[in-house]
């Protein structure tokens, strides 16, 4: 019995579609990680500016890093 070539083409099309979708999602994840890093850098800069104000008693950088790490899930 000969294999059905229509099924083979359908499977190839599905695989190609899923690969393209995975590549698109990976690009979105990389972009979002970059944006999160930029926000983290801004938060660090604001935190340092606030620490420089007279009478400011803010937690140190280690406390801030712990909060950021707890709030950002790993998506690997």
LINKAGI-V610558 format. One line per field, one symbol per residue. ss: DSSP state (H for helix, E for strand, - for the rest). A space follows every 50 residues. Layout:
ss=???
This chain:
ss=----HHHHHHHHHHHHHHHHHHHHHHHHHHHHHHHHHHHHHHHHHHHHHH H---------HHHHHHHHHHH-----
